[in-house]
Amino acid sequence: MATTKSKDLRELSVDEINRRIRDLKVEGINLKLQKATGALENPARFRAIRRENAKLLTILAQRKAKA
């Protein structure tokens, strides 16, 4: 799963952003579980999840500051 560009993320509504953040957290938890069991196939996905989550949180903070 490739990361999404910030331009595309800015077009999402607040509800969609919150849903996406929740999904990323669940995916991160699943990856940690896979790592603990030795079944992790793509360790670089941790970094991608953290970065996309940071992008989404930044967009939310900017919208809150603008309002």
PQR file with spaces between the fields and no chain letter, atoms N, CA, C, O and H, PARSE charges and radii, in Angstrom:
ATOM       1  N    MET     1       0.837   -1.167    0.000 -0.4000 1.5000
ATOM       2  CA   MET     1       0.000    0.000    0.000 -0.0000 2.0000
ATOM       3  C    MET     1       0.888    1.238    0.000  0.5500 1.7000
ATOM       4  O    MET     1       1.663    1.447    0.933 -0.5500 1.4000
ATOM       5  N    ALA     2       0.780    2.051   -1.030 -0.4000 1.5000
ATOM       6  CA   ALA     2       1.600    3.249   -1.140 -0.0000 2.0000
ATOM       7  C    ALA     2       1.017    4.373   -0.294  0.5500 1.7000
ATOM       8  O    ALA     2      -0.185    4.414   -0.029 -0.5500 1.4000
ATOM       9  H    ALA     2       0.151    1.881   -1.788  0.4000 1.0000
ATOM      10  N    THR     3       1.892    5.281    0.124 -0.4000 1.5000
ATOM      11  CA   THR     3       1.417    6.415    0.897 -0.0000 2.0000
ATOM      12  C    THR     3       0.698    7.389   -0.024  0.5500 1.7000
ATOM      13  O    THR     3       0.926    7.406   -1.233 -0.5500 1.4000
ATOM      14  H    THR     3       2.868    5.248   -0.091  0.4000 1.0000
ATOM      15  N    THR     4      -0.153    8.180    0.553 -0.4000 1.5000
ATOM      16  CA   THR     4      -0.941    9.136   -0.194 -0.0000 2.0000
ATOM      17  C    THR     4      -0.278   10.498   -0.112  0.5500 1.7000
ATOM      18  O    THR     4       0.287   10.867    0.917 -0.5500 1.4000
ATOM      19  H    THR     4      -0.339    8.167    1.535  0.4000 1.0000
ATOM      20  N    LYS     5      -0.353   11.242   -1.206 -0.4000 1.5000
ATOM      21  CA   LYS     5       0.256   12.571   -1.233 -0.0000 2.0000
ATOM      22  C    LYS     5      -0.565   13.540   -0.402  0.5500 1.7000
ATOM      23  O    LYS     5      -1.779   13.388   -0.267 -0.5500 1.4000
ATOM      24  H    LYS     5      -0.812   10.943   -2.043  0.4000 1.0000
ATOM      25  N    SER     6       0.107   14.535    0.152 -0.4000 1.5000
ATOM      26  CA   SER     6      -0.556   15.525    0.993 -0.0000 2.0000
ATOM      27  C    SER     6      -1.660   16.253    0.239  0.5500 1.7000
ATOM      28  O    SER     6      -2.696   16.590    0.813 -0.5500 1.4000
ATOM      29  H    SER     6       1.093   14.659    0.042  0.4000 1.0000
ATOM      30  N    LYS     7      -1.438   16.492   -1.034 -0.4000 1.5000
ATOM      31  CA   LYS     7      -2.439   17.178   -1.859 -0.0000 2.0000
ATOM      32  C    LYS     7      -3.755   16.409   -1.865  0.5500 1.7000
ATOM      33  O    LYS     7      -4.829   17.002   -1.764 -0.5500 1.4000
ATOM      34  H    LYS     7      -0.597   16.218   -1.500  0.4000 1.0000
ATOM      35  N    ASP     8      -3.666   15.107   -1.982 -0.4000 1.5000
ATOM      36  CA   ASP     8      -4.867   14.272   -1.994 -0.0000 2.0000
ATOM      37  C    ASP     8      -5.511   14.202   -0.609  0.5500 1.7000
ATOM      38  O    ASP     8      -6.736   14.154   -0.494 -0.5500 1.4000
ATOM      39  H    ASP     8      -2.794   14.625   -2.064  0.4000 1.0000
ATOM      40  N    LEU     9      -4.693   14.196    0.433 -0.4000 1.5000
ATOM      41  CA   LEU     9      -5.214   14.119    1.793 -0.0000 2.0000
ATOM      42  C    LEU     9      -5.952   15.399    2.183  0.5500 1.7000
ATOM      43  O    LEU     9      -6.908   15.347    2.956 -0.5500 1.4000
ATOM      44  H    LEU     9      -3.698   14.235    0.339  0.4000 1.0000
ATOM      45  N    ARG    10      -5.522   16.535    1.662 -0.4000 1.5000
ATOM      46  CA   ARG    10      -6.170   17.807    1.982 -0.0000 2.0000
ATOM      47  C    ARG    10      -7.595   17.883    1.448  0.5500 1.7000
ATOM      48  O    ARG    10      -8.395   18.679    1.941 -0.5500 1.4000
ATOM      49  H    ARG    10      -4.745   16.577    1.035  0.4000 1.0000
ATOM      50  N    GLU    11      -7.919   17.082    0.464 -0.4000 1.5000
ATOM      51  CA   GLU    11      -9.257   17.076   -0.125 -0.0000 2.0000
ATOM      52  C    GLU    11     -10.252   16.263    0.707  0.5500 1.7000
ATOM      53  O    GLU    11     -11.454   16.314    0.446 -0.5500 1.4000
ATOM      54  H    GLU    11      -7.269   16.436    0.064  0.4000 1.0000
ATOM      55  N    LEU    12      -9.773   15.520    1.695 -0.4000 1.5000
ATOM      56  CA   LEU    12     -10.646   14.690    2.515 -0.0000 2.0000
ATOM      57  C    LEU    12     -11.385   15.534    3.550  0.5500 1.7000
ATOM      58  O    LEU    12     -10.905   16.587    3.968 -0.5500 1.4000
ATOM      59  H    LEU    12      -8.797   15.478    1.906  0.4000 1.0000
ATOM      60  N    SER    13     -12.552   15.057    3.954 -0.4000 1.5000
ATOM      61  CA   SER    13     -13.295   15.735    5.014 -0.0000 2.0000
ATOM      62  C    SER    13     -12.695   15.347    6.369  0.5500 1.7000
ATOM      63  O    SER    13     -11.884   14.425    6.461 -0.5500 1.4000
ATOM      64  H    SER    13     -12.942   14.202    3.614  0.4000 1.0000
ATOM      65  N    VAL    14     -13.103   16.060    7.403 -0.4000 1.5000
ATOM      66  CA   VAL    14     -12.581   15.799    8.752 -0.0000 2.0000
ATOM      67  C    VAL    14     -12.938   14.380    9.196  0.5500 1.7000
ATOM      68  O    VAL    14     -12.115   13.689    9.796 -0.5500 1.4000
ATOM      69  H    VAL    14     -13.761   16.809    7.328  0.4000 1.0000
ATOM      70  N    ASP    15     -14.166   13.947    8.901 -0.4000 1.5000
ATOM      71  CA   ASP    15     -14.578   12.587    9.274 -0.0000 2.0000
ATOM      72  C    ASP    15     -13.727   11.539    8.563  0.5500 1.7000
ATOM      73  O    ASP    15     -13.333   10.541    9.167 -0.5500 1.4000
ATOM      74  H    ASP    15     -14.835   14.508    8.414  0.4000 1.0000
ATOM      75  N    GLU    16     -13.445   11.765    7.281 -0.4000 1.5000
ATOM      76  CA   GLU    16     -12.630   10.817    6.533 -0.0000 2.0000
ATOM      77  C    GLU    16     -11.197   10.779    7.075  0.5500 1.7000
ATOM      78  O    GLU    16     -10.580    9.716    7.146 -0.5500 1.4000
ATOM      79  H    GLU    16     -13.766   12.576    6.791  0.4000 1.0000
ATOM      80  N    ILE    17     -10.679   11.945    7.455 -0.4000 1.5000
ATOM      81  CA   ILE    17      -9.330   12.000    8.017 -0.0000 2.0000
ATOM      82  C    ILE    17      -9.282   11.235    9.337  0.5500 1.7000
ATOM      83  O    ILE    17      -8.359   10.455    9.573 -0.5500 1.4000
ATOM      84  H    ILE    17     -11.180   12.808    7.397  0.4000 1.0000
ATOM      85  N    ASN    18     -10.273   11.456   10.195 -0.4000 1.5000
ATOM      86  CA   ASN    18     -10.313   10.736   11.478 -0.0000 2.0000
ATOM      87  C    ASN    18     -10.436    9.230   11.268  0.5500 1.7000
ATOM      88  O    ASN    18      -9.811    8.454   11.990 -0.5500 1.4000
ATOM      89  H    ASN    18     -11.023   12.089   10.004  0.4000 1.0000
ATOM      90  N    ARG    19     -11.223    8.816   10.303 -0.4000 1.5000
ATOM      91  CA   ARG    19     -11.375    7.387   10.000 -0.0000 2.0000
ATOM      92  C    ARG    19     -10.049    6.819    9.502  0.5500 1.7000
ATOM      93  O    ARG    19      -9.667    5.704    9.859 -0.5500 1.4000
ATOM      94  H    ARG    19     -11.731    9.447    9.716  0.4000 1.0000
ATOM      95  N    ARG    20      -9.356    7.592    8.678 -0.4000 1.5000
ATOM      96  CA   ARG    20      -8.078    7.144    8.131 -0.0000 2.0000
ATOM      97  C    ARG    20      -7.030    7.005    9.242  0.5500 1.7000
ATOM      98  O    ARG    20      -6.247    6.056    9.251 -0.5500 1.4000
ATOM      99  H    ARG    20      -9.667    8.497    8.387  0.4000 1.0000
ATOM     100  N    ILE    21      -7.026    7.967   10.183 -0.4000 1.5000
ATOM     101  CA   ILE    21      -6.096    7.900   11.312 -0.0000 2.0000
ATOM     102  C    ILE    21      -6.365    6.647   12.135  0.5500 1.7000
ATOM     103  O    ILE    21      -5.433    5.944   12.527 -0.5500 1.4000
ATOM     104  H    ILE    21      -7.662    8.738   10.176  0.4000 1.0000
ATOM     105  N    ARG    22      -7.643    6.366   12.398 -0.4000 1.5000
ATOM     106  CA   ARG    22      -8.007    5.180   13.175 -0.0000 2.0000
ATOM     107  C    ARG    22      -7.555    3.909   12.455  0.5500 1.7000
ATOM     108  O    ARG    22      -7.027    2.993   13.086 -0.5500 1.4000
ATOM     109  H    ARG    22      -8.400    6.937   12.079  0.4000 1.0000
ATOM     110  N    ASP    23      -7.761    3.851   11.139 -0.4000 1.5000
ATOM     111  CA   ASP    23      -7.349    2.678   10.365 -0.0000 2.0000
ATOM     112  C    ASP    23      -5.829    2.485   10.398  0.5500 1.7000
ATOM     113  O    ASP    23      -5.341    1.358   10.481 -0.5500 1.4000
ATOM     114  H    ASP    23      -8.190    4.595   10.627  0.4000 1.0000
ATOM     115  N    LEU    24      -5.098    3.586   10.332 -0.4000 1.5000
ATOM     116  CA   LEU    24      -3.637    3.496   10.378 -0.0000 2.0000
ATOM     117  C    LEU    24      -3.162    2.993   11.735  0.5500 1.7000
ATOM     118  O    LEU    24      -2.206    2.221   11.812 -0.5500 1.4000
ATOM     119  H    LEU    24      -5.495    4.501   10.265  0.4000 1.0000
ATOM     120  N    LYS    25      -3.821    3.424   12.801 -0.4000 1.5000
ATOM     121  CA   LYS    25      -3.451    2.940   14.135 -0.0000 2.0000
ATOM     122  C    LYS    25      -3.690    1.442   14.257  0.5500 1.7000
ATOM     123  O    LYS    25      -2.870    0.720   14.823 -0.5500 1.4000
ATOM     124  H    LYS    25      -4.598    4.050   12.738  0.4000 1.0000
ATOM     125  N    VAL    26      -4.813    0.980   13.726 -0.4000 1.5000
ATOM     126  CA   VAL    26      -5.114   -0.456   13.757 -0.0000 2.0000
ATOM     127  C    VAL    26      -4.081   -1.227   12.938  0.5500 1.7000
ATOM     128  O    VAL    26      -3.614   -2.286   13.356 -0.5500 1.4000
ATOM     129  H    VAL    26      -5.479    1.566   13.265  0.4000 1.0000
ATOM     130  N    GLU    27      -3.732   -0.693   11.780 -0.4000 1.5000
ATOM     131  CA   GLU    27      -2.734   -1.361   10.948 -0.0000 2.0000
ATOM     132  C    GLU    27      -1.380   -1.411   11.657  0.5500 1.7000
ATOM     133  O    GLU    27      -0.665   -2.410   11.566 -0.5500 1.4000
ATOM     134  H    GLU    27      -4.111    0.168   11.441  0.4000 1.0000
ATOM     135  N    GLY    28      -1.031   -0.338   12.359 -0.4000 1.5000
ATOM     136  CA   GLY    28       0.227   -0.325   13.116 -0.0000 2.0000
ATOM     137  C    GLY    28       0.243   -1.373   14.208  0.5500 1.7000
ATOM     138  O    GLY    28       1.255   -2.035   14.434 -0.5500 1.4000
ATOM     139  H    GLY    28      -1.612    0.473   12.433  0.4000 1.0000
ATOM     140  N    ILE    29      -0.883   -1.521   14.883 -0.4000 1.5000
ATOM     141  CA   ILE    29      -0.983   -2.539   15.923 -0.0000 2.0000
ATOM     142  C    ILE    29      -0.827   -3.933   15.318  0.5500 1.7000
ATOM     143  O    ILE    29      -0.144   -4.788   15.883 -0.5500 1.4000
ATOM     144  H    ILE    29      -1.706   -0.983   14.699  0.4000 1.0000
ATOM     145  N    ASN    30      -1.459   -4.156   14.177 -0.4000 1.5000
ATOM     146  CA   ASN    30      -1.344   -5.457   13.511 -0.0000 2.0000
ATOM     147  C    ASN    30       0.099   -5.731   13.086  0.5500 1.7000
ATOM     148  O    ASN    30       0.575   -6.861   13.185 -0.5500 1.4000
ATOM     149  H    ASN    30      -2.014   -3.462   13.718  0.4000 1.0000
ATOM     150  N    LEU    31       0.792   -4.694   12.612 -0.4000 1.5000
ATOM     151  CA   LEU    31       2.195   -4.881   12.219 -0.0000 2.0000
ATOM     152  C    LEU    31       3.068   -5.211   13.423  0.5500 1.7000
ATOM     153  O    LEU    31       3.969   -6.044   13.327 -0.5500 1.4000
ATOM     154  H    LEU    31       0.405   -3.775   12.531  0.4000 1.0000
ATOM     155  N    LYS    32       2.805   -4.562   14.556 -0.4000 1.5000
ATOM     156  CA   LYS    32       3.567   -4.875   15.766 -0.0000 2.0000
ATOM     157  C    LYS    32       3.343   -6.323   16.190  0.5500 1.7000
ATOM     158  O    LYS    32       4.270   -6.997   16.639 -0.5500 1.4000
ATOM     159  H    LYS    32       2.073   -3.886   14.633  0.4000 1.0000
ATOM     160  N    LEU    33       2.124   -6.788   16.047 -0.4000 1.5000
ATOM     161  CA   LEU    33       1.807   -8.173   16.374 -0.0000 2.0000
ATOM     162  C    LEU    33       2.531   -9.128   15.430  0.5500 1.7000
ATOM     163  O    LEU    33       3.068  -10.147   15.864 -0.5500 1.4000
ATOM     164  H    LEU    33       1.371   -6.240   15.683  0.4000 1.0000
ATOM     165  N    GLN    34       2.544   -8.797   14.140 -0.4000 1.5000
ATOM     166  CA   GLN    34       3.255   -9.632   13.165 -0.0000 2.0000
ATOM     167  C    GLN    34       4.754   -9.654   13.461  0.5500 1.7000
ATOM     168  O    GLN    34       5.408  -10.688   13.322 -0.5500 1.4000
ATOM     169  H    GLN    34       2.108   -7.968   13.788  0.4000 1.0000
ATOM     170  N    LYS    35       5.285   -8.510   13.866 -0.4000 1.5000
ATOM     171  CA   LYS    35       6.714   -8.448   14.185 -0.0000 2.0000
ATOM     172  C    LYS    35       7.037   -9.337   15.375  0.5500 1.7000
ATOM     173  O    LYS    35       8.058  -10.024   15.395 -0.5500 1.4000
ATOM     174  H    LYS    35       4.754   -7.671   13.979  0.4000 1.0000
ATOM     175  N    ALA    36       6.145   -9.314   16.375 -0.4000 1.5000
ATOM     176  CA   ALA    36       6.379  -10.123   17.571 -0.0000 2.0000
ATOM     177  C    ALA    36       6.311  -11.616   17.268  0.5500 1.7000
ATOM     178  O    ALA    36       7.011  -12.407   17.900 -0.5500 1.4000
ATOM     179  H    ALA    36       5.316   -8.756   16.358  0.4000 1.0000
ATOM     180  N    THR    37       5.481  -12.005   16.312 -0.4000 1.5000
ATOM     181  CA   THR    37       5.342  -13.415   15.974 -0.0000 2.0000
ATOM     182  C    THR    37       6.306  -13.849   14.881  0.5500 1.7000
ATOM     183  O    THR    37       6.386  -15.035   14.559 -0.5500 1.4000
ATOM     184  H    THR    37       4.913  -11.362   15.799  0.4000 1.0000
ATOM     185  N    GLY    38       7.045  -12.895   14.305 -0.4000 1.5000
ATOM     186  CA   GLY    38       8.016  -13.239   13.270 -0.0000 2.0000
ATOM     187  C    GLY    38       7.422  -13.370   11.886  0.5500 1.7000
ATOM     188  O    GLY    38       8.064  -13.928   10.997 -0.5500 1.4000
ATOM     189  H    GLY    38       6.981  -11.932   14.567  0.4000 1.0000
ATOM     190  N    ALA    39       6.217  -12.873   11.677 -0.4000 1.5000
ATOM     191  CA   ALA    39       5.558  -13.014   10.383 -0.0000 2.0000
ATOM     192  C    ALA    39       5.547  -11.703    9.594  0.5500 1.7000
ATOM     193  O    ALA    39       4.794  -11.581    8.629 -0.5500 1.4000
ATOM     194  H    ALA    39       5.695  -12.420   12.400  0.4000 1.0000
ATOM     195  N    LEU    40       6.355  -10.734    9.979 -0.4000 1.5000
ATOM     196  CA   LEU    40       6.355   -9.430    9.332 -0.0000 2.0000
ATOM     197  C    LEU    40       7.035   -9.513    7.971  0.5500 1.7000
ATOM     198  O    LEU    40       8.191   -9.926    7.870 -0.5500 1.4000
ATOM     199  H    LEU    40       6.967  -10.833   10.763  0.4000 1.0000
ATOM     200  N    GLU    41       6.305   -9.115    6.921 -0.4000 1.5000
ATOM     201  CA   GLU    41       6.846   -9.193    5.567 -0.0000 2.0000
ATOM     202  C    GLU    41       7.479   -7.884    5.112  0.5500 1.7000
ATOM     203  O    GLU    41       8.474   -7.901    4.386 -0.5500 1.4000
ATOM     204  H    GLU    41       5.367   -8.780    7.004  0.4000 1.0000
ATOM     205  N    ASN    42       6.910   -6.735    5.532 -0.4000 1.5000
ATOM     206  CA   ASN    42       7.390   -5.453    5.052 -0.0000 2.0000
ATOM     207  C    ASN    42       7.647   -4.508    6.233  0.5500 1.7000
ATOM     208  O    ASN    42       6.753   -3.756    6.622 -0.5500 1.4000
ATOM     209  H    ASN    42       6.102   -6.721    6.121  0.4000 1.0000
ATOM     210  N    PRO    43       8.844   -4.537    6.800 -0.5600 1.5000
ATOM     211  CA   PRO    43       9.125   -3.680    7.954  0.2800 2.0000
ATOM     212  C    PRO    43       9.129   -2.188    7.608  0.5500 1.7000
ATOM     213  O    PRO    43       8.987   -1.359    8.507 -0.5500 1.4000
ATOM     214  N    ALA    44       9.284   -1.832    6.355 -0.4000 1.5000
ATOM     215  CA   ALA    44       9.277   -0.422    5.954 -0.0000 2.0000
ATOM     216  C    ALA    44       7.884    0.188    6.064  0.5500 1.7000
ATOM     217  O    ALA    44       7.736    1.409    6.028 -0.5500 1.4000
ATOM     218  H    ALA    44       9.399   -2.505    5.625  0.4000 1.0000
ATOM     219  N    ARG    45       6.884   -0.638    6.196 -0.4000 1.5000
ATOM     220  CA   ARG    45       5.512   -0.142    6.308 -0.0000 2.0000
ATOM     221  C    ARG    45       5.319    0.639    7.607  0.5500 1.7000
ATOM     222  O    ARG    45       4.477    1.536    7.660 -0.5500 1.4000
ATOM     223  H    ARG    45       7.004   -1.631    6.226  0.4000 1.0000
ATOM     224  N    PHE    46       6.086    0.316    8.659 -0.4000 1.5000
ATOM     225  CA   PHE    46       6.015    1.075    9.915 -0.0000 2.0000
ATOM     226  C    PHE    46       6.266    2.557    9.645  0.5500 1.7000
ATOM     227  O    PHE    46       5.520    3.421   10.105 -0.5500 1.4000
ATOM     228  H    PHE    46       6.770   -0.412    8.616  0.4000 1.0000
ATOM     229  N    ARG    47       7.305    2.827    8.909 -0.4000 1.5000
ATOM     230  CA   ARG    47       7.684    4.208    8.611 -0.0000 2.0000
ATOM     231  C    ARG    47       6.618    4.900    7.777  0.5500 1.7000
ATOM     232  O    ARG    47       6.292    6.061    8.027 -0.5500 1.4000
ATOM     233  H    ARG    47       7.912    2.125    8.535  0.4000 1.0000
ATOM     234  N    ALA    48       6.074    4.201    6.791 -0.4000 1.5000
ATOM     235  CA   ALA    48       5.042    4.780    5.937 -0.0000 2.0000
ATOM     236  C    ALA    48       3.790    5.125    6.744  0.5500 1.7000
ATOM     237  O    ALA    48       3.171    6.165    6.518 -0.5500 1.4000
ATOM     238  H    ALA    48       6.339    3.259    6.588  0.4000 1.0000
ATOM     239  N    ILE    49       3.425    4.265    7.670 -0.4000 1.5000
ATOM     240  CA   ILE    49       2.249    4.510    8.514 -0.0000 2.0000
ATOM     241  C    ILE    49       2.479    5.738    9.391  0.5500 1.7000
ATOM     242  O    ILE    49       1.602    6.594    9.506 -0.5500 1.4000
ATOM     243  H    ILE    49       3.929    3.420    7.854  0.4000 1.0000
ATOM     244  N    ARG    50       3.655    5.823   10.008 -0.4000 1.5000
ATOM     245  CA   ARG    50       3.950    6.979   10.862 -0.0000 2.0000
ATOM     246  C    ARG    50       3.915    8.282   10.074  0.5500 1.7000
ATOM     247  O    ARG    50       3.387    9.286   10.553 -0.5500 1.4000
ATOM     248  H    ARG    50       4.367    5.128    9.915  0.4000 1.0000
ATOM     249  N    ARG    51       4.468    8.268    8.885 -0.4000 1.5000
ATOM     250  CA   ARG    51       4.504    9.480    8.070 -0.0000 2.0000
ATOM     251  C    ARG    51       3.109    9.899    7.611  0.5500 1.7000
ATOM     252  O    ARG    51       2.766   11.080    7.666 -0.5500 1.4000
ATOM     253  H    ARG    51       4.897    7.453    8.496  0.4000 1.0000
ATOM     254  N    GLU    52       2.313    8.946    7.163 -0.4000 1.5000
ATOM     255  CA   GLU    52       0.959    9.297    6.719 -0.0000 2.0000
ATOM     256  C    GLU    52       0.123    9.790    7.889  0.5500 1.7000
ATOM     257  O    GLU    52      -0.669   10.720    7.739 -0.5500 1.4000
ATOM     258  H    GLU    52       2.592    7.987    7.118  0.4000 1.0000
ATOM     259  N    ASN    53       0.293    9.177    9.049 -0.4000 1.5000
ATOM     260  CA   ASN    53      -0.424    9.613   10.247 -0.0000 2.0000
ATOM     261  C    ASN    53      -0.014   11.051   10.597  0.5500 1.7000
ATOM     262  O    ASN    53      -0.867   11.863   10.957 -0.5500 1.4000
ATOM     263  H    ASN    53       0.937    8.421    9.171  0.4000 1.0000
ATOM     264  N    ALA    54       1.259   11.366   10.496 -0.4000 1.5000
ATOM     265  CA   ALA    54       1.742   12.717   10.791 -0.0000 2.0000
ATOM     266  C    ALA    54       1.161   13.727    9.802  0.5500 1.7000
ATOM     267  O    ALA    54       0.796   14.836   10.191 -0.5500 1.4000
ATOM     268  H    ALA    54       1.952   10.707   10.204  0.4000 1.0000
ATOM     269  N    LYS    55       1.075   13.350    8.535 -0.4000 1.5000
ATOM     270  CA   LYS    55       0.476   14.237    7.535 -0.0000 2.0000
ATOM     271  C    LYS    55      -0.978   14.537    7.880  0.5500 1.7000
ATOM     272  O    LYS    55      -1.416   15.686    7.816 -0.5500 1.4000
ATOM     273  H    LYS    55       1.371   12.449    8.219  0.4000 1.0000
ATOM     274  N    LEU    56      -1.717   13.502    8.244 -0.4000 1.5000
ATOM     275  CA   LEU    56      -3.129   13.678    8.574 -0.0000 2.0000
ATOM     276  C    LEU    56      -3.309   14.546    9.816  0.5500 1.7000
ATOM     277  O    LEU    56      -4.184   15.411    9.847 -0.5500 1.4000
ATOM     278  H    LEU    56      -1.362   12.568    8.296  0.4000 1.0000
ATOM     279  N    LEU    57      -2.497   14.324   10.828 -0.4000 1.5000
ATOM     280  CA   LEU    57      -2.591   15.124   12.054 -0.0000 2.0000
ATOM     281  C    LEU    57      -2.225   16.587   11.782  0.5500 1.7000
ATOM     282  O    LEU    57      -2.820   17.493   12.365 -0.5500 1.4000
ATOM     283  H    LEU    57      -1.786   13.621   10.803  0.4000 1.0000
ATOM     284  N    THR    58      -1.259   16.817   10.907 -0.4000 1.5000
ATOM     285  CA   THR    58      -0.875   18.176   10.548 -0.0000 2.0000
ATOM     286  C    THR    58      -2.015   18.890    9.830  0.5500 1.7000
ATOM     287  O    THR    58      -2.292   20.058   10.106 -0.5500 1.4000
ATOM     288  H    THR    58      -0.775   16.081   10.433  0.4000 1.0000
ATOM     289  N    ILE    59      -2.668   18.197    8.920 -0.4000 1.5000
ATOM     290  CA   ILE    59      -3.793   18.782    8.192 -0.0000 2.0000
ATOM     291  C    ILE    59      -4.915   19.138    9.162  0.5500 1.7000
ATOM     292  O    ILE    59      -5.512   20.209    9.051 -0.5500 1.4000
ATOM     293  H    ILE    59      -2.442   17.249    8.697  0.4000 1.0000
ATOM     294  N    LEU    60      -5.207   18.247   10.115 -0.4000 1.5000
ATOM     295  CA   LEU    60      -6.245   18.546   11.108 -0.0000 2.0000
ATOM     296  C    LEU    60      -5.873   19.766   11.948  0.5500 1.7000
ATOM     297  O    LEU    60      -6.725   20.612   12.221 -0.5500 1.4000
ATOM     298  H    LEU    60      -4.722   17.377   10.205  0.4000 1.0000
ATOM     299  N    ALA    61      -4.628   19.863   12.355 -0.4000 1.5000
ATOM     300  CA   ALA    61      -4.189   21.002   13.164 -0.0000 2.0000
ATOM     301  C    ALA    61      -4.277   22.302   12.384  0.5500 1.7000
ATOM     302  O    ALA    61      -4.657   23.334   12.937 -0.5500 1.4000
ATOM     303  H    ALA    61      -3.935   19.176   12.134  0.4000 1.0000
ATOM     304  N    GLN    62      -3.930   22.261   11.101 -0.4000 1.5000
ATOM     305  CA   GLN    62      -4.029   23.459   10.268 -0.0000 2.0000
ATOM     306  C    GLN    62      -5.478   23.899   10.108  0.5500 1.7000
ATOM     307  O    GLN    62      -5.782   25.091   10.159 -0.5500 1.4000
ATOM     308  H    GLN    62      -3.621   21.422   10.652  0.4000 1.0000
ATOM     309  N    ARG    63      -6.354   22.948    9.917 -0.4000 1.5000
ATOM     310  CA   ARG    63      -7.778   23.291    9.774 -0.0000 2.0000
ATOM     311  C    ARG    63      -8.324   23.869   11.071  0.5500 1.7000
ATOM     312  O    ARG    63      -9.123   24.805   11.046 -0.5500 1.4000
ATOM     313  H    ARG    63      -6.107   21.979    9.876  0.4000 1.0000
ATOM     314  N    LYS    64      -7.898   23.318   12.203 -0.4000 1.5000
ATOM     315  CA   LYS    64      -8.373   23.827   13.502 -0.0000 2.0000
ATOM     316  C    LYS    64      -7.855   25.248   13.730  0.5500 1.7000
ATOM     317  O    LYS    64      -8.583   26.099   14.240 -0.5500 1.4000
ATOM     318  H    LYS    64      -7.249   22.558   12.224  0.4000 1.0000
ATOM     319  N    ALA    65      -6.612   25.503   13.358 -0.4000 1.5000
ATOM     320  CA   ALA    65      -6.034   26.836   13.535 -0.0000 2.0000
ATOM     321  C    ALA    65      -6.701   27.859   12.616  0.5500 1.7000
ATOM     322  O    ALA    65      -6.840   29.029   12.973 -0.5500 1.4000
ATOM     323  H    ALA    65      -6.020   24.811   12.943  0.4000 1.0000
ATOM     324  N    LYS    66      -7.105   27.411   11.446 -0.4000 1.5000
ATOM     325  CA   LYS    66      -7.754   28.295   10.491 -0.0000 2.0000
ATOM     326  C    LYS    66      -9.171   28.666   10.936  0.5500 1.7000
ATOM     327  O    LYS    66      -9.647   29.765   10.649 -0.5500 1.4000
ATOM     328  H    LYS    66      -6.991   26.460   11.156  0.4000 1.0000
ATOM     329  N    ALA    67      -9.837   27.756   11.631 -0.4000 1.5000
ATOM     330  CA   ALA    67     -11.225   27.982   12.039 -0.0000 2.0000
ATOM     331  C    ALA    67     -11.360   28.907   13.229  0.5500 1.7000
ATOM     332  O    ALA    67     -12.474   29.182   13.674 -0.5500 1.4000
ATOM     333  H    ALA    67      -9.450   26.863   11.864  0.4000 1.0000
